[in-house]
């Protein structure tokens, strides 16, 4: 079962997103360059999924609660310039 639910314009990452979802997520990001990624329900993600996010820099909706993950995603947010 995938931890990513796709709609026309958004990818919803939920729970623990494993490496098995990385390739499909990367393909979705390529196909939807203006797509948004919802992370409110994301608890953790494999580094391959994080790398896809950082490489494609999509618009984010609702950052995850996990402090480490929030910091890792900082370059994609409005706070990106301040580390």
N, C-alpha and C positions, 0 to 999 in steps of 0.2 A: 504494500500500500504506500502510495506516495504521500509525502508531507507537504506537497505544494498543490494548491488548487488554482486552476487557471480560469480566468474569464476573458472576455474580448480585450480588455484594456488593463487588467491587473493580474499579478501573480500573488497569491496569499501563501506565505510560508508559515506553517503551523507545527508546533511541537518541536521535535528533534529532526532536523532535515539531514538525511544521510547522503553519503557520496553517490549513492545510486541515483539520486535526483539531479545531480550536478549537470550532466550532459544535456538532459531535456530542458533544464532551466536555462542553460547557456543558449540553446537553440531558440527558446522562447524570447530571450532578451535580444537576440539577433533579429528575429522576425518582428519584434515589437519595440523599435527603438524609442518610442514615446510612451511605452507602457510604464505603469507604476507598480511598485512592489510593497505590499502590506506586510508589516513585520510585528504587529501587536501581539500575535499569538505564537511567535517564534521563540522557543526556549533555547535552542542551540542550533548550530549548523556546521557541517563539515567544512574544512578549509577550502575545498574546491568550490563550494557554493559561495563562500565569502569572496574568493578570488573572482568569480564570475560577476558578483555584485560590484566589486571595486573596479574591474576592467570596463564594465559597461556603464557604470555610474547612472543607473536609472533614477527617476524620481521616487522617493521613499514616502510611504504613508505609515504613520504610527511606528516609531522605533520600538525594538524589543525592550523588555524590562531588565534583562541581564546587563550589568554595568560594563563587563568586558566587551560584550558584543556591541553595545552602544558606542564605546570608545573606538572599536575597530571600524565602525561605520561612520565615524565622525567626518572623514574626508568627503562623504556624500551629502552632508547636511550643511545648513547655513553656518554652523560653527566650524566648518572644515579648515579654515585658516588658522585657528588657534589650537595649538596642541599642548 
